[in-house]
């Protein structure tokens, strides 16, 4: 008699293998509480009796991982590109119940200007706004594209003041954010946030955030 157990589709097997490899090889995530949980869920997708239910768990883990990097990108870019007077405090927040939330996470910043006026300010603001998407985790064969709609709408409005397309805004932001120290700060901040999520904690407090960013980055003069 033929087995009627479901067989994981090829895309799920590819995703599980790619993600497992990335977690095992990444220096910050190899021995990480969030990775332990994710490895367990990934193992379930290879069991025909478990994988349909485990898909939801893997999707939630991936959302948490993306959100951690996305908000860490906003926070680190703001810290690295703006003066201390422009940022009152940075906080990453991840609600446990996403059903009524427009965003899965936020980096809290209070800036001197609500809308930049000079060309330099607009370029900096564009880089901070687009940093979330540009710092999504880089995992071979796994693409993270969600959670960028609001940022891209803001960036499009800003770019119009420069007669730029969204693609040109992204290109300029990539150039400004292409800094090894900035990438390192984002990864450490994301790892900390992802770990707290795995422990059921929703907040990465302002003090820890500032400590991590200050370890890797130097703020520009006011």
C-alpha angles and dihedrals in degrees: 000000000000118000115252094197113124119255119221110248119247094252091057092050090049092049093048093050094046094047094045090051093049093049093048095048102039110098093219098042104036093088099025131133091228090050091052091056093044093049089054092051092045090052088056094059089066092057109083090212094053110030101087091057093040093057090074091051092050091048090053091048091050091049090053091048092049093046091050092054094039096054093038087056092054092046097046094045091051091049094047099043105036133057123254092255091062096057119057096179141335123221132168116213130187117181117213091220110057097173096095099030124100091205132031093219142004138205107213115220133162112202134193092238128040091203122020116238108188126065091246092051092049092052091049092047090050091053092050093047094048096040091088093064094037092056098049109135112281105227119162112248091006119100125194112198105144126101095039101100097092093042092049092049090054091044092050091054091048093046091055088068088061095041087244131142120230088255091056090048090053091049093053091045092051090053093050093046097045094108124127093216091052092051090049092051092050093050094049092045091047092049090052093049093045091050092053091051090054088054092051095254117135103194137066101198126231094246095054091044093051092046093053094045092046090053093060107022140056117211118230118250115273 
